[in-house]
Structures are given as structure tokens and as C-alpha cells.
Amino acid sequence: MDIQTSTKSMNQNIRQLTSLKILSRLLGHELHAQAGVKTVQLSREEVLEIQTTLDIYIEEIVRRSSTHGSVAASEPQMVSARNIEVRN
């Protein structure tokens, strides 16, 4: 039983880190693509992708913490990002 619990916990940790790996690769790609300049520019879409990845990671941490009872009841519930069309 203890081995199964340890394996399950390790798999959950790896799954959580996957979101951060994706984020790191997105940023790494932009750094590589803009290697010749000192400042890096990100499009609105790229920033939205980064924000969505972070939101997913945060939601997963909050969900796991709340199932273990370590998050206070006053903790705000995260909602997923939504695609919103902006018109001028």
C-alpha cells in the first residue's frame, strides 16, 4: 500500500510539473527566436497562453491542497481562462 501511495503522489507531482515545463518551453522558444535582441517581445496571444498555463497549474495546486484540507475556506476559487474577442 505504501508503495502505491508513493507512486501515486510522484505521478501527481510529475503531472503538475508538466504545466511548468510547457511554460518554460514557450518562453525558451521566444528567447531562441529573438536571440539577436536585448529585449523580448511577446504577442497578446503568447501572453494569454502563458497566463492560461499558470492558471492551470495554480488550479491544480489549489484543488490538491483543498482535498487535503490545507487551504482555508476563504481561499478564492480559480476559474479557467476564457477566450474573449476584443472589438474596437
Order of alpha helices (4+ residues) and beta strands (2+ residues): alpha-alpha
